[in-house]
Structure formats: C-alpha cells, structure tokens
Amino acid sequence: MNKKRENFEKIATRRVESILKNLDLLSNCSNKYTYEYTKEDTAKIFKAISSKLSLCKSSFDKKLTQSNFKL
C-alpha cells in the first residue's frame, strides 16, 4: 500500500478514536444528578461541535474536488 495512504489510515484512525472517546466523556456531563446545565448550554455546546465538524468536512471535500489546472 502507498505510504501516504498508510500514514493517513494510521493517523486518521487514532484521531477519530480520540474524538469519539471525547464525545463519550462529554456525554457523561449529561448526568443531571452530578451536573446542572440549561438548554442554552447544550445548544452552545452542540452548535460549536457542529460548526467545527462542518469546517472539517468542508476541508476534506474541497481538497477532493480541487482542479489541478496547469498551462
């Protein structure tokens, strides 16, 4: 397999696993017995996450569709 592909798979897998673990940790904050929060708090949290996720996806999509025009 191509070295760049191997590096991507290795690093992307590790980073996605880290993100998923952190989301699990964030979901622990939903325990109303331990924490107090409002709908506004959760809206801010998920707006920030959604915004960053959209930027990340756009970055991947943009690079996949870039044309390599040369004269």
DOTI-847627 format. One record per atom (N, C-alpha, C, CB): residue number from 1; residue in one letter; atom name; x, y, z. Coordinates in steps of 0.001 Angstrom, whole numbers. Glycine has a CB too. Example, Ala and Ser with C-alpha at 12.3 -4.5 7.8 and 13.67 -1.06 7.14 Angstrom:
# residues 2
+------+------+------+---------+---------+---------+
| resi | resn | name |       u |       v |       w |
+------+------+------+---------+---------+---------+
|    1 |    a |    N |   13190 |   -5690 |    7800 |
|    1 |    a |   CA |   12300 |   -4500 |    7800 |
|    1 |    a |    C |   13200 |   -3300 |    7800 |
|    1 |    a |   CB |   11308 |   -4473 |    9046 |
|    2 |    s |    N |   12850 |   -2250 |    7080 |
|    2 |    s |   CA |   13670 |   -1060 |    7140 |
|    2 |    s |    C |   12900 |      30 |    7870 |
|    2 |    s |   CB |   14084 |    -598 |    5725 |
+------+------+------+---------+---------+---------+
END
This chain:
# residues 71
+------+------+------+---------+---------+---------+
| resi | resn | name |       u |       v |       w |
+------+------+------+---------+---------+---------+
|    1 |    m |    N |     843 |   -1183 |       0 |
|    1 |    m |   CA |       0 |       0 |       0 |
|    1 |    m |    C |     888 |    1246 |       0 |
|    1 |    m |   CB |    -959 |      -2 |    1225 |
|    2 |    n |    N |     379 |    2284 |    -589 |
|    2 |    n |   CA |    1053 |    3574 |    -664 |
|    2 |    n |    C |    1357 |    4100 |     744 |
|    2 |    n |   CB |     191 |    4589 |   -1445 |
|    3 |    k |    N |    2552 |    4639 |     943 |
|    3 |    k |   CA |    2995 |    5142 |    2255 |
|    3 |    k |    C |    2101 |    6275 |    2754 |
|    3 |    k |   CB |    4450 |    5628 |    2176 |
|    4 |    k |    N |    1697 |    7184 |    1854 |
|    4 |    k |   CA |     813 |    8283 |    2259 |
|    4 |    k |    C |    -521 |    7733 |    2760 |
|    4 |    k |   CB |     581 |    9260 |    1081 |
|    5 |    r |    N |   -1021 |    6705 |    2076 |
|    5 |    r |   CA |   -2292 |    6076 |    2472 |
|    5 |    r |    C |   -2154 |    5410 |    3843 |
|    5 |    r |   CB |   -2740 |    5032 |    1413 |
|    6 |    e |    N |   -1061 |    4709 |    4041 |
|    6 |    e |   CA |    -817 |    4049 |    5328 |
|    6 |    e |    C |    -764 |    5078 |    6457 |
|    6 |    e |   CB |     498 |    3237 |    5283 |
|    7 |    n |    N |     -55 |    6173 |    6219 |
|    7 |    n |   CA |      43 |    7232 |    7226 |
|    7 |    n |    C |   -1328 |    7831 |    7528 |
|    7 |    n |   CB |    1006 |    8332 |    6753 |
|    8 |    f |    N |   -2105 |    8073 |    6466 |
|    8 |    f |   CA |   -3447 |    8631 |    6651 |
|    8 |    f |    C |   -4299 |    7697 |    7498 |
|    8 |    f |   CB |   -4124 |    8883 |    5290 |
|    9 |    e |    N |   -4319 |    6424 |    7144 |
|    9 |    e |   CA |   -5145 |    5466 |    7873 |
|    9 |    e |    C |   -4733 |    5381 |    9342 |
|    9 |    e |   CB |   -5052 |    4086 |    7223 |
|   10 |    k |    N |   -3448 |    5358 |    9586 |
|   10 |    k |   CA |   -2939 |    5253 |   10953 |
|   10 |    k |    C |   -3320 |    6483 |   11780 |
|   10 |    k |   CB |   -1414 |    5077 |   10941 |
|   11 |    i |    N |   -3035 |    7653 |   11246 |
|   11 |    i |   CA |   -3278 |    8890 |   11988 |
|   11 |    i |    C |   -4769 |    9203 |   12080 |
|   11 |    i |   CB |   -2541 |   10056 |   11329 |
|   12 |    a |    N |   -5494 |    9056 |   10973 |
|   12 |    a |   CA |   -6932 |    9361 |   10987 |
|   12 |    a |    C |   -7674 |    8435 |   11940 |
|   12 |    a |   CB |   -7525 |    9241 |    9570 |
|   13 |    t |    N |   -7314 |    7162 |   11944 |
|   13 |    t |   CA |   -7962 |    6214 |   12854 |
|   13 |    t |    C |   -7744 |    6625 |   14297 |
|   13 |    t |   CB |   -7432 |    4794 |   12625 |
|   14 |    r |    N |   -6523 |    6956 |   14646 |
|   14 |    r |   CA |   -6197 |    7366 |   16004 |
|   14 |    r |    C |   -6948 |    8640 |   16389 |
|   14 |    r |   CB |   -4689 |    7576 |   16146 |
|   15 |    r |    N |   -7023 |    9582 |   15477 |
|   15 |    r |   CA |   -7679 |   10860 |   15790 |
|   15 |    r |    C |   -9189 |   10709 |   15896 |
|   15 |    r |   CB |   -7342 |   11902 |   14728 |
|   16 |    v |    N |   -9773 |    9888 |   15032 |
|   16 |    v |   CA |  -11222 |    9655 |   15118 |
|   16 |    v |    C |  -11554 |    8936 |   16420 |
|   16 |    v |   CB |  -11725 |    8830 |   13901 |
|   17 |    e |    N |  -10755 |    7944 |   16777 |
|   17 |    e |   CA |  -10977 |    7249 |   18048 |
|   17 |    e |    C |  -10903 |    8222 |   19216 |
|   17 |    e |   CB |   -9949 |    6122 |   18235 |
|   18 |    s |    N |   -9975 |    9157 |   19169 |
|   18 |    s |   CA |   -9835 |   10159 |   20222 |
|   18 |    s |    C |  -11071 |   11065 |   20287 |
|   18 |    s |   CB |   -8568 |   11003 |   19990 |
|   19 |    i |    N |  -11555 |   11494 |   19139 |
|   19 |    i |   CA |  -12753 |   12340 |   19088 |
|   19 |    i |    C |  -13953 |   11585 |   19664 |
|   19 |    i |   CB |  -13047 |   12791 |   17629 |
|   20 |    l |    N |  -14119 |   10329 |   19264 |
|   20 |    l |   CA |  -15245 |    9536 |   19751 |
|   20 |    l |    C |  -15162 |    9327 |   21261 |
|   20 |    l |   CB |  -15291 |    8183 |   19035 |
|   21 |    k |    N |  -13966 |    9097 |   21765 |
|   21 |    k |   CA |  -13782 |    8942 |   23210 |
|   21 |    k |    C |  -14144 |   10240 |   23931 |
|   21 |    k |   CB |  -12324 |    8534 |   23534 |
|   22 |    n |    N |  -13703 |   11366 |   23386 |
|   22 |    n |   CA |  -14026 |   12650 |   24000 |
|   22 |    n |    C |  -15518 |   12948 |   23956 |
|   22 |    n |   CB |  -13264 |   13761 |   23313 |
|   23 |    l |    N |  -16202 |   12522 |   22904 |
|   23 |    l |   CA |  -17655 |   12687 |   22860 |
|   23 |    l |    C |  -18327 |   11815 |   23923 |
|   23 |    l |   CB |  -18197 |   12336 |   21458 |
|   24 |    d |    N |  -17801 |   10620 |   24138 |
|   24 |    d |   CA |  -18310 |    9784 |   25232 |
|   24 |    d |    C |  -18127 |   10489 |   26572 |
|   24 |    d |   CB |  -17596 |    8412 |   25250 |
|   25 |    l |    N |  -16960 |   11096 |   26762 |
|   25 |    l |   CA |  -16697 |   11820 |   28008 |
|   25 |    l |    C |  -17641 |   13015 |   28156 |
|   25 |    l |   CB |  -15232 |   12294 |   28053 |
|   26 |    l |    N |  -17886 |   13704 |   27053 |
|   26 |    l |   CA |  -18818 |   14833 |   27093 |
|   26 |    l |    C |  -20210 |   14354 |   27477 |
|   26 |    l |   CB |  -18858 |   15558 |   25730 |
|   27 |    s |    N |  -20620 |   13216 |   26946 |
|   27 |    s |   CA |  -21964 |   12721 |   27260 |
|   27 |    s |    C |  -22104 |   12397 |   28742 |
|   27 |    s |   CB |  -22284 |   11480 |   26424 |
|   28 |    n |    N |  -20999 |   12123 |   29424 |
|   28 |    n |   CA |  -21052 |   11910 |   30871 |
|   28 |    n |    C |  -21534 |   13158 |   31594 |
|   28 |    n |   CB |  -19678 |   11499 |   31401 |
|   29 |    c |    N |  -21338 |   14317 |   30989 |
|   29 |    c |   CA |  -21789 |   15573 |   31595 |
|   29 |    c |    C |  -23308 |   15715 |   31569 |
|   29 |    c |   CB |  -21155 |   16754 |   30879 |
|   30 |    s |    N |  -24000 |   14815 |   30912 |
|   30 |    s |   CA |  -25458 |   14898 |   30833 |
|   30 |    s |    C |  -26137 |   14378 |   32098 |
|   30 |    s |   CB |  -25957 |   14121 |   29630 |
|   31 |    n |    N |  -25352 |   13859 |   33028 |
|   31 |    n |   CA |  -25889 |   13336 |   34282 |
|   31 |    n |    C |  -26407 |   14494 |   35143 |
|   31 |    n |   CB |  -24806 |   12522 |   35050 |
|   32 |    k |    N |  -27723 |   14628 |   35223 |
|   32 |    k |   CA |  -28344 |   15729 |   35976 |
|   32 |    k |    C |  -28123 |   15596 |   37482 |
|   32 |    k |   CB |  -29843 |   15785 |   35683 |
|   33 |    y |    N |  -27789 |   14412 |   37955 |
|   33 |    y |   CA |  -27514 |   14214 |   39378 |
|   33 |    y |    C |  -26200 |   14895 |   39776 |
|   33 |    y |   CB |  -27458 |   12707 |   39711 |
|   34 |    t |    N |  -25259 |   14898 |   38850 |
|   34 |    t |   CA |  -23925 |   15431 |   39123 |
|   34 |    t |    C |  -23744 |   16860 |   38605 |
|   34 |    t |   CB |  -22877 |   14530 |   38505 |
|   35 |    y |    N |  -24402 |   17188 |   37506 |
|   35 |    y |   CA |  -24183 |   18475 |   36845 |
|   35 |    y |    C |  -25500 |   19231 |   36666 |
|   35 |    y |   CB |  -23502 |   18267 |   35483 |
|   36 |    e |    N |  -25370 |   20544 |   36581 |
|   36 |    e |   CA |  -26519 |   21401 |   36309 |
|   36 |    e |    C |  -26233 |   22178 |   35029 |
|   36 |    e |   CB |  -26810 |   22369 |   37509 |
|   37 |    y |    N |  -27171 |   22127 |   34098 |
|   37 |    y |   CA |  -27000 |   22824 |   32820 |
|   37 |    y |    C |  -28368 |   23163 |   32255 |
|   37 |    y |   CB |  -26186 |   21962 |   31811 |
|   38 |    t |    N |  -28363 |   24082 |   31293 |
|   38 |    t |   CA |  -29606 |   24526 |   30670 |
|   38 |    t |    C |  -29635 |   24104 |   29205 |
|   38 |    t |   CB |  -29764 |   26056 |   30795 |
|   39 |    k |    N |  -30795 |   24286 |   28600 |
|   39 |    k |   CA |  -30917 |   24023 |   27162 |
|   39 |    k |    C |  -29996 |   24955 |   26378 |
|   39 |    k |   CB |  -32386 |   24199 |   26694 |
|   40 |    e |    N |  -29833 |   26171 |   26883 |
|   40 |    e |   CA |  -28941 |   27129 |   26217 |
|   40 |    e |    C |  -27493 |   26633 |   26245 |
|   40 |    e |   CB |  -29040 |   28517 |   26889 |
|   41 |    d |    N |  -27093 |   26051 |   27372 |
|   41 |    d |   CA |  -25739 |   25486 |   27477 |
|   41 |    d |    C |  -25528 |   24387 |   26447 |
|   41 |    d |   CB |  -25491 |   24934 |   28892 |
|   42 |    t |    N |  -26490 |   23479 |   26371 |
|   42 |    t |   CA |  -26328 |   22363 |   25424 |
|   42 |    t |    C |  -26392 |   22859 |   23980 |
|   42 |    t |   CB |  -27415 |   21289 |   25660 |
|   43 |    a |    N |  -27215 |   23874 |   23736 |
|   43 |    a |   CA |  -27280 |   24433 |   22385 |
|   43 |    a |    C |  -25927 |   25018 |   21980 |
|   43 |    a |   CB |  -28378 |   25516 |   22300 |
|   44 |    k |    N |  -25269 |   25727 |   22896 |
|   44 |    k |   CA |  -23946 |   26300 |   22616 |
|   44 |    k |    C |  -22918 |   25199 |   22344 |
|   44 |    k |   CB |  -23480 |   27180 |   23796 |
|   45 |    i |    N |  -22957 |   24162 |   23174 |
|   45 |    i |   CA |  -22012 |   23049 |   23009 |
|   45 |    i |    C |  -22157 |   22424 |   21628 |
|   45 |    i |   CB |  -22234 |   21980 |   24101 |
|   46 |    f |    N |  -23400 |   22069 |   21272 |
|   46 |    f |   CA |  -23593 |   21344 |   20021 |
|   46 |    f |    C |  -23502 |   22242 |   18797 |
|   46 |    f |   CB |  -24922 |   20650 |   20035 |
|   47 |    k |    N |  -23736 |   23532 |   18971 |
|   47 |    k |   CA |  -23501 |   24473 |   17872 |
|   47 |    k |    C |  -22006 |   24546 |   17578 |
|   47 |    k |   CB |  -24062 |   25883 |   18217 |
|   48 |    a |    N |  -21183 |   24623 |   18626 |
|   48 |    a |   CA |  -19729 |   24685 |   18446 |
|   48 |    a |    C |  -19199 |   23408 |   17799 |
|   48 |    a |   CB |  -19033 |   24918 |   19793 |
|   49 |    i |    N |  -19686 |   22270 |   18272 |
|   49 |    i |   CA |  -19248 |   20989 |   17710 |
|   49 |    i |    C |  -19676 |   20875 |   16255 |
|   49 |    i |   CB |  -19818 |   19813 |   18526 |
|   50 |    s |    N |  -20919 |   21209 |   15991 |
|   50 |    s |   CA |  -21451 |   21122 |   14626 |
|   50 |    s |    C |  -20698 |   22049 |   13675 |
|   50 |    s |   CB |  -22947 |   21465 |   14614 |
|   51 |    s |    N |  -20405 |   23256 |   14131 |
|   51 |    s |   CA |  -19682 |   24220 |   13309 |
|   51 |    s |    C |  -18287 |   23702 |   12956 |
|   51 |    s |   CB |  -19580 |   25569 |   14035 |
|   52 |    k |    N |  -17575 |   23192 |   13950 |
|   52 |    k |   CA |  -16218 |   22682 |   13721 |
|   52 |    k |    C |  -16255 |   21453 |   12825 |
|   52 |    k |   CB |  -15529 |   22343 |   15058 |
|   53 |    l |    N |  -17262 |   20605 |   12999 |
|   53 |    l |   CA |  -17402 |   19419 |   12166 |
|   53 |    l |    C |  -17667 |   19805 |   10706 |
|   53 |    l |   CB |  -18535 |   18527 |   12698 |
|   54 |    s |    N |  -18487 |   20809 |   10503 |
|   54 |    s |   CA |  -18761 |   21292 |    9142 |
|   54 |    s |    C |  -17506 |   21841 |    8484 |
|   54 |    s |   CB |  -19846 |   22370 |    9166 |
|   55 |    l |    N |  -16708 |   22597 |    9238 |
|   55 |    l |   CA |  -15455 |   23134 |    8697 |
|   55 |    l |    C |  -14494 |   22007 |    8313 |
|   55 |    l |   CB |  -14787 |   24072 |    9720 |
|   56 |    c |    N |  -14412 |   21018 |    9160 |
|   56 |    c |   CA |  -13525 |   19881 |    8890 |
|   56 |    c |    C |  -13976 |   19135 |    7635 |
|   56 |    c |   CB |  -13492 |   18920 |   10100 |
|   57 |    k |    N |  -15279 |   18867 |    7530 |
|   57 |    k |   CA |  -15810 |   18164 |    6363 |
|   57 |    k |    C |  -15579 |   18980 |    5099 |
|   57 |    k |   CB |  -17308 |   17872 |    6542 |
|   58 |    s |    N |  -15787 |   20283 |    5173 |
|   58 |    s |   CA |  -15557 |   21160 |    4026 |
|   58 |    s |    C |  -14108 |   21108 |    3570 |
|   58 |    s |   CB |  -15942 |   22593 |    4368 |
|   59 |    s |    N |  -13208 |   21045 |    4510 |
|   59 |    s |   CA |  -11788 |   20970 |    4188 |
|   59 |    s |    C |  -11476 |   19708 |    3378 |
|   59 |    s |   CB |  -10948 |   20998 |    5475 |
|   60 |    f |    N |  -12036 |   18582 |    3802 |
|   60 |    f |   CA |  -11838 |   17330 |    3061 |
|   60 |    f |    C |  -12497 |   17407 |    1684 |
|   60 |    f |   CB |  -12408 |   16134 |    3856 |
|   61 |    d |    N |  -13751 |   17878 |    1643 |
|   61 |    d |   CA |  -14483 |   17950 |     379 |
|   61 |    d |    C |  -13789 |   18868 |    -617 |
|   61 |    d |   CB |  -15909 |   18429 |     620 |
|   62 |    k |    N |  -13308 |   20004 |    -135 |
|   62 |    k |   CA |  -12645 |   20989 |   -1003 |
|   62 |    k |    C |  -11405 |   20376 |   -1654 |
|   62 |    k |   CB |  -12255 |   22255 |    -195 |
|   63 |    k |    N |  -10624 |   19661 |    -862 |
|   63 |    k |   CA |   -9387 |   19093 |   -1385 |
|   63 |    k |    C |   -9648 |   17944 |   -2343 |
|   63 |    k |   CB |   -8510 |   18621 |    -249 |
|   64 |    l |    N |  -10786 |   17268 |   -2197 |
|   64 |    l |   CA |  -11127 |   16172 |   -3119 |
|   64 |    l |    C |  -11611 |   16706 |   -4466 |
|   64 |    l |   CB |  -12207 |   15269 |   -2499 |
|   65 |    t |    N |  -12166 |   17920 |   -4463 |
|   65 |    t |   CA |  -12742 |   18447 |   -5690 |
|   65 |    t |    C |  -11888 |   19534 |   -6354 |
|   65 |    t |   CB |  -14104 |   18991 |   -5401 |
|   66 |    q |    N |  -10729 |   19838 |   -5785 |
|   66 |    q |   CA |   -9887 |   20863 |   -6375 |
|   66 |    q |    C |   -9427 |   20408 |   -7758 |
|   66 |    q |   CB |   -8676 |   21170 |   -5465 |
|   67 |    s |    N |   -9472 |   21342 |   -8695 |
|   67 |    s |   CA |   -8960 |   21010 |  -10019 |
|   67 |    s |    C |   -7468 |   21325 |  -10045 |
|   67 |    s |   CB |   -9725 |   21795 |  -11139 |
|   68 |    n |    N |   -6775 |   20547 |  -10776 |
|   68 |    n |   CA |   -5321 |   20729 |  -10884 |
|   68 |    n |    C |   -4976 |   21290 |  -12262 |
|   68 |    n |   CB |   -4571 |   19384 |  -10639 |
|   69 |    f |    N |   -5617 |   22393 |  -12607 |
|   69 |    f |   CA |   -5390 |   23014 |  -13911 |
|   69 |    f |    C |   -3974 |   23558 |  -14012 |
|   69 |    f |   CB |   -6404 |   24134 |  -14156 |
|   70 |    k |    N |   -3331 |   23252 |  -15114 |
|   70 |    k |   CA |   -1993 |   23779 |  -15384 |
|   70 |    k |    C |   -1913 |   24130 |  -16858 |
|   70 |    k |   CB |    -878 |   22753 |  -14990 |
|   71 |    l |    N |   -1161 |   25167 |  -17162 |
|   71 |    l |   CA |    -924 |   25534 |  -18571 |
|   71 |    l |    C |     314 |   24839 |  -19076 |
|   71 |    l |   CB |    -780 |   27065 |  -18737 |
+------+------+------+---------+---------+---------+
END
